[in-house]
Amino acid sequence: MEVEQDIFAANRAEGRVLLGLTARDGVTWRTKTREDGSLRVRFPGACAGAPEAVLVNTAGGIAGGDRFAVELELQPRARLVVTTAAAEKIYRSLGPDACVDVTATLADGADLVWLPQETILFDRARLARTVDIALAPTATLLFAETVVFGRAAMGEAVREGRFTDRWRVRRDGRLIFAENFRLDGPVAERLGEPAIAGGRAAIGTVLVVPGDDAAAAAVRAASEQFRGEVAASAWAGIALVRLAAPDGAALRHDLVVVLCALGRGALPRIWLN
């Protein structure tokens, strides 16, 4: 058994991307780029506005025991949009969690848009994700994550598994947003509960800093366009949007509507390919 565990551990994928950016004369430049393991980052061509960083997992998916990390450092007035080349698939685990850690440090005037494509969990997948973001007083952030439990078009369902999501966001060293989300065991049963997803198989969260009542009201005003359920609220200088949809396609549609309502209608170009 010990030999089998050693073989399993030796075949796990690991990946890390570290990006540092600065701004000069209104243009953002990379000062640091590091890639380790099976995680890569690409900047597909010049574009107006913030540069787009596309994360690529060359392992072709994430399985139990895999570990991935993304670290971002934005200097004053640097701007960045981060997305992924495709939806990230989290496969069935034989026991250990797959781990994904995201950390970002934004100096004054820096702006980060985190907008990856969907994370798709398969039956009996196990994913532990952490998000830690440090914002200077005048930094701005839009951080979106969407999760799909099984591909409806393929007849898939996630009956059991484990998904934990820990977010911490600080402004000038002070904690302004903290959230722990956990689904463990009978995932399909838990998603059926009204307080979680009401039977829907795709969920998402959009965090906007700074955010206010006007941002939340703009999302609510688009209610007739949504295919799933969307709710928005604002407090203490942040705005938060929750999404729950019957499948990944409906969730993406609703996310686009939310982004347009927030004035962030331009999707990363790779989403349109």
HELIX and SHEET records of a PDB file:
HELIX    1   1 GLU A    2  ALA A   10  1                                   9    
HELIX    2   2 ALA A  152  MET A  154  5                                   3    
HELIX    3   3 VAL A  187  LEU A  191  1                                   5    
HELIX    4   4 ASP A  213  ARG A  220  1                                   8    
HELIX    5   5 SER A  223  GLN A  225  5                                   3    
HELIX    6   6 GLY A  248  ALA A  261  1                                  14    
HELIX    7   7 ARG A  269  LEU A  272  5                                   4    
SHEET    1   A 7 VAL A  27  GLY A  37  0                                        
SHEET    2   A 7 GLU A  14  ARG A  24 -1                                        
SHEET    3   A 7 ARG A  67  LEU A  74  1                                        
SHEET    4   A 7 ALA A  98  LEU A 106  1                                        
SHEET    5   A 7 ARG A 126  LEU A 135  1                                        
SHEET    6   A 7 GLY A 161  ARG A 171  1                                        
SHEET    7   A 7 ARG A 174  GLY A 185 -1                                        
SHEET    1   B 7 LEU A  39  ARG A  42  0                                        
SHEET    2   B 7 GLU A  52  ASN A  57 -1                                        
SHEET    3   B 7 ARG A  79  THR A  84  1                                        
SHEET    4   B 7 ASP A 111  TRP A 114  1                                        
SHEET    5   B 7 THR A 140  PHE A 149  1                                        
SHEET    6   B 7 THR A 119  LEU A 121  1                                        
SHEET    7   B 7 GLU A  88  ILE A  90  1                                        
SHEET    1   C 8 LEU A  39  ARG A  42  0                                        
SHEET    2   C 8 GLU A  52  ASN A  57 -1                                        
SHEET    3   C 8 ARG A  79  THR A  84  1                                        
SHEET    4   C 8 ASP A 111  TRP A 114  1                                        
SHEET    5   C 8 THR A 140  PHE A 149  1                                        
SHEET    6   C 8 ALA A 202  VAL A 209 -1                                        
SHEET    7   C 8 ILE A 238  ALA A 245 -1                                        
SHEET    8   C 8 GLU A 229  TRP A 235 -1                                        
END                                                                             
